[in-house]
Amino acid sequence: MSDLKLIDRKSLYRRAIKQWGRQSQIEMIKEECIELALALQKLNRVGGRALSVERYHAVIDEIADVEIMIEQAHHLFDSDKIQEVKEYKIKRLQARLEVCKESDKEEG
């Protein structure tokens, strides 16, 4: 993990929101998500090996940007509710995978 402690990052995110404003940071979340989607799209294009490595690193860079903005989103929106919905969705995924596992057993 980062050398910047969690408490320091929370403070940093609050400062960013105060400096540039809530709406500006929401716009940045959208922008970074779009940039990640575009980098992923480019990764799937056929190209030379060196170009693929470059595109792979672009995806990594955009994932880092999105994660930073998602961490800020927890200060912009109801963090507890985000966690609640996230847990629900993880449990739903787990249940879906269990159904697939049972289906695979029946077919095998």
Secondary structure in CASP SS format (residue, H / E / C, confidence):
PFRMAT SS
TARGET T0000
AUTHOR 0000-0000-0000
METHOD secondary structure of the structure
MODEL  1
M C 1.00
S C 1.00
D C 1.00
L C 1.00
K C 1.00
L H 1.00
I H 1.00
D H 1.00
R H 1.00
K H 1.00
S H 1.00
L H 1.00
Y H 1.00
R H 1.00
R H 1.00
A H 1.00
I H 1.00
K H 1.00
Q H 1.00
W H 1.00
G C 1.00
R H 1.00
Q H 1.00
S H 1.00
Q H 1.00
I H 1.00
E H 1.00
M H 1.00
I H 1.00
K H 1.00
E H 1.00
E H 1.00
C H 1.00
I H 1.00
E H 1.00
L H 1.00
A H 1.00
L H 1.00
A H 1.00
L H 1.00
Q H 1.00
K H 1.00
L H 1.00
N C 1.00
R C 1.00
V C 1.00
G C 1.00
G C 1.00
R H 1.00
A H 1.00
L H 1.00
S H 1.00
V H 1.00
E H 1.00
R H 1.00
Y H 1.00
H H 1.00
A H 1.00
V H 1.00
I H 1.00
D H 1.00
E H 1.00
I H 1.00
A H 1.00
D H 1.00
V H 1.00
E H 1.00
I H 1.00
M H 1.00
I H 1.00
E H 1.00
Q H 1.00
A H 1.00
H H 1.00
H H 1.00
L H 1.00
F C 1.00
D C 1.00
S H 1.00
D H 1.00
K H 1.00
I H 1.00
Q H 1.00
E H 1.00
V H 1.00
K H 1.00
E H 1.00
Y H 1.00
K H 1.00
I H 1.00
K H 1.00
R H 1.00
L H 1.00
Q H 1.00
A H 1.00
R H 1.00
L H 1.00
E H 1.00
V H 1.00
C H 1.00
K H 1.00
E H 1.00
S H 1.00
D H 1.00
K H 1.00
E H 1.00
E H 1.00
G C 1.00
END
